[in-house]
Amino acid sequence: MALLSERVLSSGEKTSLSEALAGQVLTGAAFHHAGLTGVHRETVEDSFRSGKVKILAATPTLAAGVNLPARTVVISSYERYEAGFGRYPITVLEYKQFCGRAGRPRYDKFGESLLIARNADEAEWLMENYIIAKPEKLWSKLAVEKVLRPHVLSTVAAGYARTEEGLYEFFSRTLYAHQYGPRLIKGKIGDILRFLCNEEMVLMEGKELVATKFGKRVSELYIDPESAVTLRDGLYNRAKRLTDFSLLHLIAKTPDLAPRPRPRGKETESLGLLAVQHGGEFTFDVPEEFEDPMAYEEFLSELKAAQVLEDWIEEHTEDEILEARKVEPGDLLRLVQGSEWLVFAAQELAKLFGHKDLLPPLGVLRVRVSKGVKPELVKLVGLEGVGRVRARMLFASGLKTIEDIKERSLTELTSISTIGPALAKRIKEKAGGLIKADEWERAKSAKASEVEQQVMLTDYEDTE
C-alpha cells in the first residue's frame, strides 16, 4: 500500500486532496468524486477492482458512470444536496442504481445493500418509499432547448433531414414525441430552426434546408449553437483592450460552461471591483446592477469563472484556488476541461471568420488552460511526462527551452526532483536529443529509478 500511496503523491500537483487520498490509501480505503484527476481516479478504481482498496467512499458519479461492483453498498442518506434546493431526496431510480452495484460477478453469489435510517419511523418510511417502491418512469429530456439545439443542427448538417417537414418527421420518432405527442416538439423545433436561420447556421433555399460552413463547423465541434453565436460575436466585437482575461470571460459567457460557480457572501463586492479593474477588456457590454439585477448576477458568475481560470493559468496551486475562490475540486476540474475545448472552438471559429491575428493568442491560451501554466512554460509542457510542476522545476533549473533540454545530459536532468532516469530519457528523446549507451548507464547508476515524492508548485519560483 505504501507504493500505491507514493504513486498518488507523485502523480500531478501535490495538493491537500492528493495528500488526503494518499493517507487513506495507506489504510486500505479511498474516496472517489468528480474533483479527482484522471490519474487518481484510475488509480482508485484499479485498486478497488484488484482488492487492494477495501473501502471506497464515493459520490453518485461513480454509481452512475463506472462499472465498479462491490460486495456491499452502504447508502448513508436518502438525501443529497442540490444547488438551489438544499438537501433533496434522491429518486427511487437512483437508489436502485446504487443498489445495483452490490455483488461482484464471478466472486459473490449475492450482494448486500444497506440504506441507513436515523430512527424506526424513518426506517419504515424508507422501506415503503425506496426499498419496495417501483422506480419512476423515464422521461425524455430532449425538450430542453440547450439539449435540442445541437441535435436539430447536426440533423441538418449530417443530411438526415433536408426539409422542415423532414426534420419534424425525423424527431417524431423520438421518445419525447412518443411521450408528449409530435405537436409539442414541432413548436420547439420550429423556434430553434428560426434561431439557426437567423444566425446563419442554416439556410432555407425554397423548401430545402442546407447547413452553412458556420453551421457545419459548429456541429462538428459538438458545442451548443448558442455558445457558437456568443463566441462568434465576441470575436467580431473585440474588446477595447484584448487580453487573456477578455478571452476567458468570453468562454465563461457561453452556455456550455454552465453551471458556473456562484459568488458567495462578500464576493459580490470584490467581483464588482474586479469588473471595474478590467474595464475595457470585455467583449460585451457590462449590465447595470440596478437596471437589470438578474443579468448583473449572471455577469458576476461569468466573472468568477474567468477569475478561477485566470488563477489556474497563472500557476496558482489547486489548494490556493479552492481556498481563495471557494470552489470545489470538481468545479475546478470541470471548468478547466470545458474551457480547454471552448478555447479550441473559438480558435476554429476564428479561422473560419478570418481572424488570423487571434489564432496565436488563442493557441497559447488553449495550452495554458489545459496545463495551468504561464506563457513561458507552454513549450515545455508539450513534452511527454512534463506537467505544470515539472515544467516549472525545469525552468527554475535553467532549462527554459526545448533546445536547453536537448543539450543537457541525463545526469543533469535526473538531478531535478521527481525526474528519474527513465523519465529523463523520455523527455530528452522528445526534445530531439541523442542519448549514448554510456550516458544512459551513468544516469541509471547516478540515481535510483524510484520517483521522489511530488512537491508543491510554489516551492519552485523563477530564478531570473
NORFENPE-V221426 format. One record per residue. N is the residue number from 1. SS is DSSP state (@ for helix, = for strand, . for the rest). Layout:
BEGIN
N/SS, N/SS
END
This chain:
BEGIN
1/., 2/@, 3/@, 4/@, 5/@, 6/@, 7/@, 8/@, 9/@, 10/@, 11/., 12/., 13/., 14/., 15/., 16/@, 17/@, 18/@, 19/@, 20/@, 21/@, 22/@, 23/@, 24/@, 25/@, 26/@, 27/., 28/., 29/=, 30/=, 31/=, 32/=, 33/., 34/., 35/., 36/., 37/., 38/@, 39/@, 40/@, 41/@, 42/@, 43/@, 44/@, 45/@, 46/@, 47/@, 48/@, 49/@, 50/@, 51/., 52/., 53/., 54/., 55/=, 56/=, 57/=, 58/=, 59/., 60/@, 61/@, 62/@, 63/@, 64/@, 65/@, 66/., 67/., 68/., 69/., 70/=, 71/., 72/=, 73/=, 74/=, 75/=, 76/., 77/., 78/., 79/=, 80/=, 81/=, 82/=, 83/., 84/., 85/., 86/=, 87/=, 88/=, 89/=, 90/., 91/., 92/@, 93/@, 94/@, 95/@, 96/@, 97/@, 98/@, 99/@, 100/., 101/., 102/=, 103/., 104/., 105/., 106/., 107/., 108/., 109/., 110/., 111/., 112/=, 113/=, 114/=, 115/=, 116/., 117/., 118/., 119/., 120/@, 121/@, 122/@, 123/@, 124/@, 125/@, 126/@, 127/@, 128/@, 129/@, 130/@, 131/@, 132/., 133/., 134/., 135/., 136/., 137/., 138/., 139/., 140/., 141/., 142/., 143/., 144/., 145/@, 146/@, 147/@, 148/@, 149/@, 150/@, 151/@, 152/@, 153/@, 154/@, 155/@, 156/@, 157/@, 158/., 159/., 160/., 161/., 162/., 163/=, 164/@, 165/@, 166/@, 167/@, 168/@, 169/@, 170/@, 171/@, 172/., 173/., 174/., 175/@, 176/@, 177/@, 178/@, 179/@, 180/@, 181/., 182/@, 183/@, 184/@, 185/@, 186/@, 187/@, 188/@, 189/@, 190/@, 191/@, 192/@, 193/@, 194/@, 195/@, 196/@, 197/@, 198/@, 199/., 200/., 201/., 202/=, 203/=, 204/=, 205/=, 206/., 207/., 208/=, 209/=, 210/=, 211/=, 212/., 213/@, 214/@, 215/@, 216/@, 217/@, 218/@, 219/@, 220/@, 221/@, 222/., 223/., 224/., 225/@, 226/@, 227/@, 228/@, 229/@, 230/@, 231/@, 232/@, 233/@, 234/@, 235/@, 236/@, 237/@, 238/., 239/., 240/., 241/., 242/., 243/., 244/@, 245/@, 246/@, 247/@, 248/@, 249/@, 250/@, 251/@, 252/@, 253/., 254/., 255/@, 256/@, 257/@, 258/., 259/., 260/., 261/., 262/., 263/., 264/., 265/., 266/., 267/@, 268/@, 269/@, 270/@, 271/@, 272/@, 273/@, 274/@, 275/@, 276/@, 277/@, 278/., 279/., 280/., 281/., 282/., 283/., 284/., 285/., 286/., 287/., 288/., 289/., 290/., 291/., 292/., 293/@, 294/@, 295/@, 296/@, 297/@, 298/@, 299/@, 300/@, 301/@, 302/@, 303/@, 304/@, 305/@, 306/@, 307/@, 308/@, 309/@, 310/@, 311/@, 312/@, 313/@, 314/., 315/., 316/., 317/., 318/@, 319/@, 320/@, 321/@, 322/@, 323/@, 324/@, 325/@, 326/., 327/., 328/., 329/@, 330/@, 331/@, 332/@, 333/@, 334/@, 335/@, 336/@, 337/@, 338/@, 339/@, 340/@, 341/@, 342/@, 343/@, 344/@, 345/@, 346/@, 347/@, 348/@, 349/@, 350/@, 351/@, 352/@, 353/., 354/., 355/., 356/@, 357/@, 358/@, 359/@, 360/@, 361/@, 362/@, 363/@, 364/@, 365/@, 366/@, 367/@, 368/@, 369/@, 370/@, 371/@, 372/., 373/., 374/., 375/@, 376/@, 377/@, 378/., 379/., 380/@, 381/@, 382/@, 383/., 384/., 385/., 386/., 387/., 388/@, 389/@, 390/@, 391/@, 392/@, 393/@, 394/@, 395/@, 396/@, 397/., 398/., 399/., 400/., 401/., 402/@, 403/@, 404/@, 405/@, 406/@, 407/@, 408/., 409/., 410/@, 411/@, 412/@, 413/@, 414/@, 415/., 416/., 417/., 418/., 419/., 420/., 421/@, 422/@, 423/@, 424/@, 425/@, 426/@, 427/@, 428/@, 429/@, 430/@, 431/., 432/., 433/., 434/., 435/., 436/., 437/@, 438/@, 439/@, 440/@, 441/@, 442/@, 443/@, 444/@, 445/@, 446/@, 447/., 448/., 449/., 450/., 451/., 452/., 453/., 454/., 455/., 456/., 457/@, 458/@, 459/@, 460/., 461/., 462/., 463/., 464/.
END
